[in-house]
Amino acid sequence: MDNKIAYIWFNGPSAVPLHNIPQHDLEIGCNFILKHRRVNHVCAYDQQVIDQIKKKIGFDPDVQYWTRRNYATDKFKTFDVSNLKKINTLGFDSGTLAINLALYLDCTAIYLFGFDWHLTNESIYDKKYVWRNGMKPIKFTAQKKDFLEQVGEKIQLNIVHDQVREKYANVNWIPTKDFTP
């Protein structure tokens, strides 16, 4: 099997200094990533994000847009997550949806950027989430950690970040200075 590598852009503040790394063949980003980084796929989990992209940003014809089944439209597609490498693929947020998409696309390795779970619930797009009235969703949960560990059992999962968090089984941490695109 050929190595198929995906770069996935979460929206934590640590992503900002990395937005200018060289483009990779397969990039997946969350929510409003196209404001800062060119990607091939955009994942949006919330109806409000989909509405804002549709009304205020518009669609790039060279980008594929993805969401969960409840919100699928002619522009925002969905995919079957029932048997993605036999991983418990419960939906959580746009980041885990992006990881599921990489599995669906048969990626053999993933690099996560902007993965700030445990450090902050901040997003570089917090000002766009006006429907939340300043409330920030909790980024880290034990279920999300379990999900990442399951993914790491099946494919190579790398988190590019300078602050290693508590031990995640089957997940590689790469300091940004050691990451080579």
Salt bridges, closest charged atoms under 4 A:
GLU27 OE2 - ARG37 NH2 2.62
ASP46 OD2 - ARG132 NH2 3.41
ASP60 OD2 - ARG38 NH1 2.58
ASP62 OD2 - ARG38 NH2 3.76
ASP93 OD2 - LYS144 NZ 2.50
ASP116 OD1 - HIS161 NE2 2.69
GLU122 OE2 - LYS136 NZ 3.87
ASP126 OD2 - LYS136 NZ 3.88
GLU149 OE2 - LYS145 NZ 3.54
GLU166 OE1 - HIS118 NE2 3.90
GLU166 OE2 - LYS145 NZ 3.12
ASP178 OD1 - LYS177 NZ 3.25
